[in-house]
Amino acid sequence: MLKGNLTCENISRLILPYIDDKLSDSQRNRVALHLRNCPFCMEKYRIIKSLFDKIKQKNIQRAKKFQQYCLLSAYSDNEVSDNTRDNIEASLALSCELVQRTLKINTLKKLLNTTFERQFENLNLNLEKKVIERYKNESLTSKLKMLFKKH
């Protein structure tokens, strides 16, 4: 049992049990009080807590993927109930439909981008042509004016 105020060294040893909720209410309150009053320990706690949360999330994702793999393996070996098989087939059909929709959307995006790029290029070409024509006309006009002024 810890007595008196907790030092930063005590907190370093108690951060993991604090995160895992393995402390008594009294110890938990004392650690929380120290963390509120010590920015150094609070930052250390935040970093460790963040790492544990990331590890926990990755482990949950791995467990879900493993469960899905086991379920699909049992499905492919025809070792699941009719209800489970129906659910898997419905999910697979939905997944296929989503993949097809995504492919259609991507194809449409590419088509729109290509069309837009062509239109933009045509617009630029037309604009360039108009500028060149205008320049030629202005240049010709100014040359004619200069020619007539000399005479």
Salt bridges, closest charged atoms under 4 A:
GLU9 OE2 - ARG13 NH2 3.46
ASP21 OD1 - ARG28 NE 3.59
ASP53 OD1 - LYS49 NZ 3.10
ASP82 OD1 - ARG85 NH2 2.21
GLU97 OE2 - ARG101 NH2 2.78
GLU138 OE2 - ARG134 NE 3.80
